[in-house]
Amino acid sequence: MIKTFIFVEDGSVDLDELKSNVGDDVLVIPYRQGSTPPTIQQPREPVSERNDKTYSETKKVLERILNGDYKMSNKLRKELDDLYADYYC
């Protein structure tokens, strides 16, 4: 999940070195030299790199399955619970 965006003027820093020095939760975005610099923004919640519509729709379906009255094996329920915990909690 991306927690911070850093906008960097193209050519002002070594992008590869900067990307290797920040964590996986930071997205470095270069912008064209001479253009108006964007501001650094801190979103209220982490942003998924996935398409937000796909993310939210998949979450809703999984919640319906887990909260519904469906017959399934304990093994399948555990796998779905683990999947939900890994991606949505």
Accessible surface in RSA format (square Angstrom, percent):
REM  Atomic radii and reference values for relative SASA: ProtOr
REM  Chains: A
REM  Algorithm: Lee & Richards
REM  Probe-radius: 1.40
REM  Slices: 20
REM RES _ NUM      All-atoms   Total-Side   Main-Chain    Non-polar    All polar
REM                ABS   REL    ABS   REL    ABS   REL    ABS   REL    ABS   REL
RES MET A   1   108.46  56.2  64.22  42.5  44.24 105.3  62.85  53.4  45.61  60.4
RES ILE A   2     9.65   5.5   9.65   7.2   0.00   0.0   9.65   7.0   0.00   0.0
RES LYS A   3    99.17  48.4  97.90  60.1   1.27   3.0  44.61  40.2  54.56  58.1
RES THR A   4    31.33  22.3  31.33  31.8   0.00   0.0  17.41  23.4  13.92  21.1
RES PHE A   5    37.99  19.0  37.99  23.5   0.00   0.0  37.99  23.0   0.00   0.0
RES ILE A   6    41.19  23.4  41.19  30.7   0.00   0.0  41.19  29.7   0.00   0.0
RES PHE A   7    47.70  23.9  31.20  19.3  16.51  42.9  31.20  18.9  16.51  47.2
RES VAL A   8    15.02   9.9  11.84  10.7   3.18   7.7  15.02  13.1   0.00   0.0
RES GLU A   9    54.30  31.2  51.39  38.9   2.91   6.9   5.77  11.2  48.53  39.6
RES ASP A  10    74.23  52.0  72.95  72.6   1.28   3.0   7.08  16.7  67.14  67.0
RES GLY A  11    66.25  81.7   0.00   N/A  66.25  81.7  32.97  90.5  33.28  74.5
RES SER A  12    64.48  54.5  28.52  38.1  35.96  82.8  34.01  72.4  30.47  42.7
RES VAL A  13    72.44  47.7  53.72  48.6  18.71  45.1  64.66  56.2   7.78  21.1
RES ASP A  14    87.85  61.5  69.58  69.3  18.27  43.2  32.63  76.8  55.22  55.1
RES LEU A  15    37.11  20.7  33.40  23.9   3.70   9.3  33.40  23.5   3.70  10.0
RES ASP A  16   112.60  78.9 105.11 104.6   7.49  17.7  31.77  74.8  80.83  80.6
RES GLU A  17   101.09  58.0  95.18  72.0   5.91  14.1  33.00  63.8  68.09  55.6
RES LEU A  18    44.21  24.6  41.41  29.6   2.81   7.1  43.81  30.8   0.40   1.1
RES LYS A  19   102.94  50.2  89.98  55.2  12.96  30.9  45.39  40.9  57.55  61.3
RES SER A  20    89.35  75.5  51.04  68.1  38.30  88.2  51.37 109.4  37.98  53.2
RES ASN A  21   109.78  75.7  74.14  71.6  35.64  85.8  25.06  60.3  84.72  81.9
RES VAL A  22    38.02  25.0  22.32  20.2  15.70  37.8  27.47  23.9  10.55  28.6
RES GLY A  23    42.99  53.0   0.00   N/A  42.99  53.0  30.66  84.1  12.33  27.6
RES ASP A  24   144.44 101.2 120.73 120.2  23.71  56.1  43.05 101.3 101.39 101.1
RES ASP A  25    52.37  36.7  50.41  50.2   1.96   4.6  14.89  35.1  37.47  37.4
RES VAL A  26    32.75  21.5  20.22  18.3  12.53  30.2  20.29  17.6  12.46  33.8
RES LEU A  27    72.96  40.6  72.26  51.7   0.70   1.8  72.96  51.2   0.00   0.0
RES VAL A  28     7.86   5.2   0.54   0.5   7.32  17.6   0.54   0.5   7.32  19.9
RES ILE A  29    55.54  31.6  54.92  40.9   0.62   1.5  55.54  40.0   0.00   0.0
RES PRO A  30    58.35  42.5  43.02  39.2  15.33  55.7  43.21  35.7  15.15  94.1
RES TYR A  31    43.04  20.1  35.04  19.9   8.00  20.8  26.92  20.2  16.12  19.9
RES ARG A  32   195.43  82.1 183.17  93.4  12.26  29.2  64.08  87.6 131.34  79.6
RES GLN A  33   119.68  66.9 103.42  75.6  16.26  38.7  27.15  57.8  92.53  70.2
RES GLY A  34    74.80  92.2   0.00   N/A  74.80  92.2  41.36 113.5  33.44  74.9
RES SER A  35    50.19  42.4  34.20  45.6  15.99  36.8  39.67  84.5  10.52  14.7
RES THR A  36   123.31  87.7 101.90 103.3  21.41  51.0  69.60  93.5  53.71  81.2
RES PRO A  37    82.88  60.4  70.96  64.7  11.92  43.3  70.96  58.6  11.92  74.1
RES PRO A  38    55.05  40.1  31.58  28.8  23.47  85.3  42.73  35.3  12.32  76.6
RES THR A  39    95.54  68.0  88.27  89.5   7.27  17.3  78.19 105.0  17.35  26.2
RES ILE A  40   113.81  64.8  87.30  65.0  26.51  63.9  87.30  62.9  26.51  72.0
RES GLN A  41   107.32  60.0 103.23  75.4   4.09   9.7  26.96  57.4  80.36  60.9
RES GLN A  42   125.12  70.0  95.50  69.8  29.62  70.5  55.28 117.7  69.84  53.0
RES PRO A  43    38.01  27.7  18.22  16.6  19.79  71.9  29.82  24.6   8.20  50.9
RES ARG A  44   242.37 101.8 199.97 101.9  42.40 100.9  82.11 112.2 160.26  97.1
RES GLU A  45   131.97  75.8 125.42  94.9   6.55  15.6  40.22  77.8  91.75  74.9
RES PRO A  46    63.61  46.4  48.52  44.2  15.09  54.9  48.94  40.4  14.67  91.2
RES VAL A  47    50.67  33.3  47.38  42.9   3.29   7.9  50.67  44.0   0.00   0.0
RES SER A  48    12.16  10.3   3.20   4.3   8.96  20.6   3.44   7.3   8.72  12.2
RES GLU A  49   136.96  78.6  98.21  74.3  38.74  92.2  36.61  70.8 100.35  81.9
RES ARG A  50   117.98  49.5 104.15  53.1  13.84  32.9  52.66  72.0  65.33  39.6
RES ASN A  51    99.49  68.6  79.99  77.3  19.49  46.9  32.20  77.5  67.29  65.0
RES ASP A  52    93.35  65.4  87.13  86.7   6.22  14.7  37.58  88.5  55.77  55.6
RES LYS A  53   141.17  68.9 133.80  82.1   7.37  17.6  82.60  74.4  58.57  62.4
RES THR A  54    77.76  55.3  75.21  76.2   2.55   6.1  55.04  73.9  22.72  34.3
RES TYR A  55    43.12  20.1  40.41  23.0   2.72   7.1  34.22  25.7   8.90  11.0
RES SER A  56    45.45  38.4  44.21  59.0   1.24   2.9  32.39  69.0  13.06  18.3
RES GLU A  57    83.68  48.0  82.15  62.2   1.52   3.6  34.12  66.0  49.55  40.5
RES THR A  58    68.15  48.5  63.18  64.1   4.97  11.8  51.48  69.1  16.68  25.2
RES LYS A  59    63.75  31.1  63.75  39.1   0.00   0.0  15.45  13.9  48.30  51.5
RES LYS A  60   125.80  61.4 123.67  75.9   2.13   5.1  72.11  64.9  53.70  57.2
RES VAL A  61    67.83  44.6  67.82  61.4   0.01   0.0  67.82  58.9   0.01   0.0
RES LEU A  62    10.21   5.7   9.69   6.9   0.52   1.3  10.15   7.1   0.06   0.2
RES GLU A  63    53.02  30.4  51.88  39.2   1.14   2.7  16.32  31.6  36.70  30.0
RES ARG A  64   148.86  62.5 141.16  72.0   7.70  18.3  69.92  95.6  78.94  47.8
RES ILE A  65    56.32  32.1  56.32  42.0   0.00   0.0  56.32  40.6   0.00   0.0
RES LEU A  66    25.76  14.3  14.84  10.6  10.92  27.4  14.84  10.4  10.92  29.4
RES ASN A  67   125.87  86.8  90.74  87.7  35.12  84.6  31.16  75.0  94.70  91.5
RES GLY A  68    29.39  36.2   0.00   N/A  29.39  36.2  19.75  54.2   9.64  21.6
RES ASP A  69   156.37 109.5 120.80 120.2  35.57  84.1  43.68 102.8 112.68 112.4
RES TYR A  70   124.23  58.0 109.02  62.0  15.21  39.6  73.90  55.5  50.33  62.0
RES LYS A  71   209.16 102.0 175.30 107.6  33.86  80.6 123.23 110.9  85.94  91.5
RES MET A  72    46.90  24.3   9.28   6.1  37.62  89.6  21.30  18.1  25.60  33.9
RES SER A  73    67.83  57.3  50.32  67.2  17.51  40.3  52.61 112.0  15.22  21.3
RES ASN A  74   135.05  93.1 124.61 120.4  10.44  25.1  34.70  83.5 100.35  97.0
RES LYS A  75   163.79  79.9 154.27  94.7   9.52  22.7 104.31  93.9  59.47  63.4
RES LEU A  76    86.55  48.2  83.27  59.6   3.28   8.2  86.00  60.4   0.55   1.5
RES ARG A  77    75.42  31.7  75.42  38.4   0.00   0.0  38.25  52.3  37.17  22.5
RES LYS A  78   127.72  62.3 123.61  75.8   4.12   9.8  99.49  89.6  28.23  30.1
RES GLU A  79   101.78  58.4  98.50  74.5   3.28   7.8  28.26  54.7  73.52  60.0
RES LEU A  80    31.92  17.8  31.92  22.8   0.00   0.0  31.92  22.4   0.00   0.0
RES ASP A  81    62.78  44.0  58.14  57.9   4.65  11.0  22.81  53.7  39.97  39.9
RES ASP A  82    59.37  41.6  57.39  57.1   1.98   4.7  21.90  51.5  37.47  37.4
RES LEU A  83    78.49  43.7  75.17  53.8   3.32   8.3  77.93  54.7   0.56   1.5
RES TYR A  84    45.17  21.1  45.17  25.7   0.00   0.0  28.87  21.7  16.30  20.1
RES ALA A  85    53.22  48.9  43.56  67.2   9.66  22.0  43.76  61.6   9.46  25.0
RES ASP A  86   114.31  80.1  79.88  79.5  34.43  81.4  20.25  47.7  94.06  93.8
RES TYR A  87   101.53  47.4  91.71  52.2   9.81  25.5  46.50  34.9  55.02  67.8
RES TYR A  88    33.12  15.5  12.30   7.0  20.82  54.2   4.92   3.7  28.20  34.8
RES CYS A  89   123.31  93.3  53.75  59.9  69.57 163.5  59.67 151.2  63.65  68.6
END  Absolute sums over single chains surface
CHAIN  1 A     7249.3       5955.2       1294.2       3781.8       3467.5
END  Absolute sums over all chains
TOTAL          7249.3       5955.2       1294.2       3781.8       3467.5
